[in-house]
Amino acid sequence: MATIQQVDMLVVSLVDSLNNLQLIYGGVSAIGIAIGFLMLNTGTISTKNTKTMLRVSLIENMICAFGMWVLGYRISMDSIGGLIGTGLDFDFFHSVPDDSCIKFIILFACAQFTSAITTGALAERTYVDT
């Protein structure tokens, strides 16, 4: 027969597992949305610019991940109080804590599909003289 403490521990473990599963599903869904926007973007531009759009999207994703790791995560999660907080740790070689990795993935996925929307809005509508 299980004791009340064992049942409580089992319920807490189950709730934590379901929360993690929901966060992972949200992150995967957000990345799927970004892939959908990329397909929409490449479908609305001319054929000669398709490879360029795919390259821009790949570079944009790398910049977005690096930016979230260096600055975005630190501002949104390392704050102690106030608007941004006073507990900012701007050590670039400080990794994301293990217990917050799923939150980082969610934040990156949201930032990534937001940048995919803006890139699509600018595709073949702007010109940069290089």
Secondary structure as UniProt FT lines:
FT   HELIX           4..44
FT   HELIX           47..49
FT   HELIX           50..67
FT   HELIX           68..72
FT   HELIX           73..77
FT   TURN            92..93
FT   HELIX           98..100
FT   HELIX           101..122
FT   TURN            123..125
//
